[in-house]
Amino acid sequence: MSDQVNRVLGDTPARTILKLIVVSLIVGFIMAVFGIVPMDILNGIRDFVLDLWHTGFAALGNVGNYLLLGATIVIPVFILLRILSFRR
């Protein structure tokens, strides 16, 4: 069991926790120096997703227009071909 835990963590649990604490302190210090707040990161991610969402639906609106334009030709031709093949 201990060998499996070490394999998953990459090292012993104590050393892994110590490494995580040291890296967390370094990253926290760097974020404090640059004035980065975790909520700013979360808000940035949220804004990115919302912008992507809105522009995605704008693109889908264009696809819908193309679909309707194409359907005005394709559907009547399809119906006509089905009627003509039904007579045979």
QUIJO-V753082 format. One record per backbone hydrogen bond with DSSP energy under -1.0 kcal/mol. NH is the residue of the N-H (numbers start at 1). CO is the residue of the C=O. E is the energy in kcal/mol with one decimal. If there is no record, write none. Layout:
nh=NH co=CO e=E
nh=NH co=CO e=E
//
This chain:
nh=5 co=1 e=-2.0
nh=6 co=2 e=-2.5
nh=7 co=3 e=-2.0
nh=8 co=4 e=-2.2
nh=9 co=5 e=-2.7
nh=10 co=6 e=-1.9
nh=16 co=12 e=-2.4
nh=17 co=13 e=-2.5
nh=18 co=14 e=-2.3
nh=19 co=15 e=-2.5
nh=20 co=16 e=-2.4
nh=21 co=17 e=-2.3
nh=22 co=18 e=-2.3
nh=23 co=19 e=-2.7
nh=24 co=20 e=-2.3
nh=25 co=21 e=-2.2
nh=26 co=22 e=-2.2
nh=27 co=23 e=-2.7
nh=28 co=24 e=-2.6
nh=29 co=25 e=-2.3
nh=30 co=26 e=-2.4
nh=31 co=27 e=-2.7
nh=32 co=28 e=-2.2
nh=33 co=29 e=-2.3
nh=34 co=30 e=-2.0
nh=36 co=31 e=-2.8
nh=40 co=37 e=-1.1
nh=41 co=37 e=-1.4
nh=42 co=38 e=-2.3
nh=43 co=39 e=-2.8
nh=44 co=40 e=-2.2
nh=45 co=41 e=-2.3
nh=46 co=42 e=-2.5
nh=47 co=43 e=-2.8
nh=48 co=44 e=-2.2
nh=49 co=45 e=-2.4
nh=50 co=46 e=-2.5
nh=51 co=47 e=-2.7
nh=52 co=48 e=-2.4
nh=53 co=49 e=-2.5
nh=54 co=50 e=-2.7
nh=55 co=51 e=-2.6
nh=56 co=52 e=-2.0
nh=57 co=53 e=-1.9
nh=58 co=54 e=-1.6
nh=59 co=55 e=-2.0
nh=60 co=56 e=-2.1
nh=61 co=57 e=-1.9
nh=62 co=58 e=-1.4
nh=63 co=59 e=-1.9
nh=64 co=60 e=-2.4
nh=65 co=61 e=-1.8
nh=66 co=62 e=-2.3
nh=67 co=63 e=-2.5
nh=68 co=64 e=-2.3
nh=69 co=65 e=-2.4
nh=70 co=66 e=-2.6
nh=71 co=67 e=-2.4
nh=72 co=68 e=-1.4
nh=73 co=70 e=-1.2
nh=74 co=70 e=-2.9
nh=75 co=71 e=-1.7
nh=77 co=73 e=-1.7
nh=78 co=74 e=-2.7
nh=79 co=75 e=-2.7
nh=80 co=76 e=-2.6
nh=81 co=77 e=-2.7
nh=82 co=78 e=-2.3
nh=83 co=79 e=-2.3
nh=84 co=80 e=-2.5
nh=85 co=81 e=-2.3
nh=86 co=82 e=-1.5
nh=87 co=83 e=-1.1
//
